[in-house]
Amino acid sequence: MKLQAFGDTLGISTKRATLGTAFALGLVLPPICLVIDAIIKTVAPLASPAAGTFGFTSPAMAEQGTPTRRQSEALEAYNNAAKKFESLLTLRRAQLSSGQPLPNLPGQALYLARNDMISAYKDLTDALPSKIGKPNKFGIPPAYLDAETEPLLAEYRKLFDLMEAPPSIAQKSDTPFKDVADLGIAIARAKGLDATNAEIAGRISLGIFFAETNGNQNAGNARSNKYKGSFQTGPSEDRIGQERWAAIKRQVAAFDPALSLRDDGEEARAGGLDHRWNHWTAVRDGLMSTHADIFPQVARIAKVLPDPIDQMKFFELMQIIPTPTRAALRSGDLLATKISDPTIMGYLRNNSTFAFGQADRARTSANYREILDAMWLFNAKFEQARSKFDGIKATTGQ
């Protein structure tokens, strides 16, 4: 099971936070009472004092004069979840701004609180569909997120950027996105793919980079002490990747000597450093350990999944639930293959798939078409990866 860096991020911006202690003092982020008040004001008409303590009523509630117990409980649960999320954001911002020591896995509590807020809102809109509001800038379905809470999620993103910043020993690349695409294409060619399908593999590789770290090289992981680096690999994955790369290195050198020379330089540069803290070697080893042996199936995968975003999602599932995903690929009917193992469903939920709201969490099974559709939290990342890849192609003429 992979604990995603950046807590399955909701935003794409990699800008560092500059809010400082202003956030902790409540000078930037609006108090949650204002957020909830804005939510309430989106529902009309306003309830009379006799309608209870919730301060609003939907048209359906107006007809019956009072909210149902389910609606009242859902609203209270959402208010509490949103307040808790804001409180944790405020605490973590204050700790970071004042240089206080952070707890072990400082992102995990934020991740869970964010999920609780989204889940509670989905439960609220299930109980009261009229609460589904306008689209939000994160591309999350409106039934799962009220747009008034965007500032909370923006702060969440900034805090993860700080908590998962690369260590001082990390070795960055001046061309991080091109490196990922070049390595993906080279590995695919070594696996026998033609130019067209190797290009698809390169684009998928860039998608995995964005899914794992939001496109940030040498990222730490505020939710796990095991996974790190540009592809968020563990020690065993990195070791396996190095061994598998050594097995094809001569083959790569024969058709792309420039890339082979670059690889020699990065190996010398890394020396005895954990390879996961060198962007080039982390990407290379991550691709080799988990994805390279699936690259020969790219043509077949692209035929079943013609949408590039679905292709990226499928390969991301190779990171999250590799064994059942490989089995699905071998089944001959990938999209209809069903997952029903409770442990595997739990791994999906831990990576923000079927994770939000009682109805989603109650699911005991899903086929791969349903799983891919439920991975909407990855859509924005993969769209940016596709855009980056198109830009690289336009620049290099590949």
Salt bridges, closest charged atoms under 4 A:
ASP37 OD2 - LYS41 NZ 2.81
GLU73 OE2 - ARG69 NE 2.84
ASP126 OD1 - LYS122 NZ 2.87
GLU155 OE2 - ARG93 NE 2.71
ASP161 OD1 - ARG157 NH2 2.85
ASP179 OD2 - ARG262 NH2 2.99
ASP182 OD2 - LYS178 NZ 2.63
GLU199 OE2 - LYS393 NZ 2.85
GLU212 OE1 - LYS2 NZ 3.82
ASP263 OD2 - LYS249 NZ 3.25
ASP263 OD1 - ARG284 NH1 2.69
ASP264 OD1 - LYS249 NZ 2.59
GLU266 OE2 - ARG262 NE 2.98
GLU266 OE1 - ARG269 NH1 3.14
GLU267 OE1 - HIS275 NE2 3.08
GLU267 OE2 - ARG284 NH2 2.79
ASP274 OD2 - ARG276 NH2 2.85
ASP285 OD1 - ARG284 NE 2.87
ASP293 OD2 - ARG326 NH1 2.81
ASP310 OD2 - ARG369 NH2 3.17
GLU370 OE1 - ARG363 NH2 3.07
ASP373 OD1 - ARG369 NH2 2.82
GLU383 OE1 - ARG386 NH2 2.92
